Amino acid sequence: MKQTQRADGAAAVSFAGVAKAFGRVRALDSIDLGIGRGATVALLGRNGAGKSTAISLMLGLNEPDAGRVEVFGRAPEHAVAAGRVGAMLQDGRPIPRVTVRELVTFVAGTYPRPLPVAESLELAGLTEHADRRADRISGGQLQRVRFAVALAGNPELIILDEPTAALDVEARQAFWTSMRGYAERGNTVLFSTHYLEEADDNADRIVVLDHGRLVADGSGEALRNSAGGSLVSFDLAGQGTDGLTLLPGVTSVEVRGDRARLRTDDSDATVVALAALNAIRGLEVAPVPLEDVFLTLTAAPDPETVR
């Protein structure tokens, strides 16, 4: 069932010149950011980049020192109270001796237009576990319970803070399947993560914060293109690396085990030169990985930003 969106045309999230400091530490520094409805956005950054502060402002848990934060054109706390925003934060333990269904039902009852409990449970992949005690289920299932609780108010925007931290691979895959089911209803998703592959696989837009500033904003492909160049990798097969930095287009050389990785701004010329050297074994040419782009974007230290 496709969820019907409310009629007002305001963006899901809007930051205009937002700044927030804690003492002398700049957590956010003049951030301008708009997130349209129906988008799935990943928020990336090192520890201390400002991600948690940005999320707290979106949820009305903090107020900016300067600038304006709006959620659906309103103050964040009003949008949250109306059930238009759901949040899945890292902290929180289930209430003892309460079933999953009872917990979700209780939370749903606090909102004016809740999602039917059965739908919340289905979207979170919990239908089969609904009558189990919430404090006696696995870590992966508990994370799904947090997701169901975040859905209980029938939100148009859901904010997920490191939603798959400490989950195993199977539990992470199950969680993202559930999240995509929610997003396919036309809802807006914003999630922070340290797993770059999750951002690449699940977000149609990636926002990178560093030292409280917005340093990149675009699709994974756009971010890789902005970094420029490609990676040409091949097996050294016991040969040395002498001369590789002099090949056409090569800007850097890295060796991992017995495999060389050449960063190049002209992959065709690099490959032709390698062929002339009879040095191509297990050749691969690929775009610069998102991990490399992220490290480039966040390379500069800033001791004043720690939050």
KAWOLIN-V810490 format. One record per residue. N is the residue number from 1. PHI is phi in degrees with one decimal (999 if undefined). Layout:
N,PHI / N,PHI
This chain:
1,999 / 2,-80.2 / 3,-73.1 / 4,-79.6 / 5,-82.5 / 6,-64.4 / 7,-80.3 / 8,-66.6 / 9,-99.8 / 10,-67.0 / 11,-63.7 / 12,-63.3 / 13,-137.3 / 14,-138.9 / 15,-112.1 / 16,-126.7 / 17,60.0 / 18,-80.0 / 19,-131.5 / 20,-148.4 / 21,-128.4 / 22,-122.7 / 23,66.6 / 24,-91.5 / 25,-91.3 / 26,-85.6 / 27,-78.0 / 28,-135.3 / 29,-129.7 / 30,55.8 / 31,-87.1 / 32,-115.9 / 33,-154.2 / 34,-126.1 / 35,-122.0 / 36,-76.7 / 37,-68.8 / 38,83.2 / 39,-83.9 / 40,-117.5 / 41,-121.3 / 42,-99.1 / 43,-107.8 / 44,-113.5 / 45,165.4 / 46,-66.4 / 47,-57.3 / 48,90.7 / 49,-76.2 / 50,117.5 / 51,-61.9 / 52,-64.0 / 53,-65.2 / 54,-60.2 / 55,-64.6 / 56,-62.6 / 57,-70.5 / 58,-63.2 / 59,-93.9 / 60,73.7 / 61,-82.6 / 62,-139.4 / 63,-118.8 / 64,-69.7 / 65,-76.9 / 66,-149.9 / 67,85.5 / 68,-135.8 / 69,-116.8 / 70,-132.1 / 71,-125.5 / 72,53.7 / 73,76.2 / 74,-127.5 / 75,-60.9 / 76,-52.6 / 77,-64.1 / 78,-71.7 / 79,-65.0 / 80,-64.8 / 81,-62.7 / 82,-80.1 / 83,83.3 / 84,-82.8 / 85,-128.2 / 86,-119.6 / 87,-134.4 / 88,-124.3 / 89,-95.7 / 90,-71.7 / 91,-90.5 / 92,121.6 / 93,-119.1 / 94,-69.3 / 95,-71.6 / 96,-63.6 / 97,61.5 / 98,-121.0 / 99,-75.5 / 100,-57.9 / 101,-62.5 / 102,-63.0 / 103,-64.6 / 104,-65.6 / 105,-62.6 / 106,-60.8 / 107,-64.9 / 108,-58.4 / 109,-69.1 / 110,-90.8 / 111,-110.8 / 112,-72.4 / 113,-133.8 / 114,-70.1 / 115,-74.6 / 116,-51.1 / 117,-55.3 / 118,-60.3 / 119,-70.6 / 120,-58.5 / 121,-65.3 / 122,-67.4 / 123,-60.6 / 124,-85.0 / 125,69.8 / 126,-118.3 / 127,-54.3 / 128,-74.8 / 129,-110.9 / 130,-61.8 / 131,-100.0 / 132,-88.7 / 133,-67.4 / 134,-66.5 / 135,-93.1 / 136,-131.4 / 137,-123.9 / 138,-71.0 / 139,-60.9 / 140,-65.6 / 141,-67.8 / 142,-64.4 / 143,-64.9 / 144,-67.9 / 145,-63.2 / 146,-59.7 / 147,-66.2 / 148,-61.8 / 149,-63.5 / 150,-65.7 / 151,-83.7 / 152,-58.1 / 153,-82.7 / 154,63.7 / 155,-75.7 / 156,-90.4 / 157,-129.3 / 158,-123.1 / 159,-115.2 / 160,-118.8 / 161,-100.3 / 162,49.0 / 163,-68.3 / 164,-112.4 / 165,-58.4 / 166,72.8 / 167,-89.6 / 168,-78.0 / 169,-60.7 / 170,-63.3 / 171,-66.5 / 172,-64.6 / 173,-63.4 / 174,-64.8 / 175,-63.2 / 176,-67.9 / 177,-61.5 / 178,-64.6 / 179,-62.9 / 180,-64.3 / 181,-62.1 / 182,-68.4 / 183,-64.7 / 184,-66.2 / 185,-82.8 / 186,92.9 / 187,-86.0 / 188,-103.6 / 189,-124.5 / 190,-127.5 / 191,-135.3 / 192,-100.1 / 193,-159.9 / 194,-99.6 / 195,-90.3 / 196,-65.1 / 197,-66.7 / 198,-65.7 / 199,-63.3 / 200,-65.6 / 201,-80.6 / 202,-116.8 / 203,-108.0 / 204,-92.1 / 205,-151.9 / 206,-123.2 / 207,-112.8 / 208,-113.4 / 209,-105.0 / 210,-152.3 / 211,53.9 / 212,77.6 / 213,-116.7 / 214,-84.1 / 215,-108.2 / 216,-160.5 / 217,-157.3 / 218,169.0 / 219,-70.2 / 220,-57.9 / 221,-64.5 / 222,-64.3 / 223,-64.9 / 224,-65.0 / 225,-64.0 / 226,-66.8 / 227,-73.4 / 228,77.6 / 229,79.7 / 230,-138.8 / 231,-111.6 / 232,-110.1 / 233,-123.2 / 234,-161.5 / 235,-80.1 / 236,-75.1 / 237,51.5 / 238,87.1 / 239,-79.5 / 240,-82.2 / 241,-108.1 / 242,-58.2 / 243,88.0 / 244,-65.4 / 245,-69.1 / 246,-92.9 / 247,-67.6 / 248,-57.1 / 249,86.0 / 250,-72.9 / 251,-110.5 / 252,-160.2 / 253,-130.6 / 254,-132.5 / 255,-116.1 / 256,-121.6 / 257,65.5 / 258,-106.5 / 259,-123.6 / 260,-96.7 / 261,-122.2 / 262,-105.7 / 263,-82.7 / 264,-141.6 / 265,-99.8 / 266,-149.9 / 267,-63.9 / 268,-61.7 / 269,-65.1 / 270,-64.7 / 271,-65.7 / 272,-60.5 / 273,-66.5 / 274,-63.9 / 275,-62.7 / 276,-64.6 / 277,-87.0 / 278,55.9 / 279,-111.8 / 280,-97.3 / 281,-137.0 / 282,64.4 / 283,-68.1 / 284,-137.9 / 285,-123.1 / 286,-146.1 / 287,-63.2 / 288,-59.6 / 289,-60.7 / 290,-58.6 / 291,-60.0 / 292,-66.3 / 293,-61.6 / 294,-60.7 / 295,-64.6 / 296,-67.0 / 297,-67.8 / 298,-115.0 / 299,-78.8 / 300,-79.6 / 301,-76.4 / 302,-147.6 / 303,-65.9 / 304,-83.6 / 305,-107.7 / 306,-128.6 / 307,-90.4
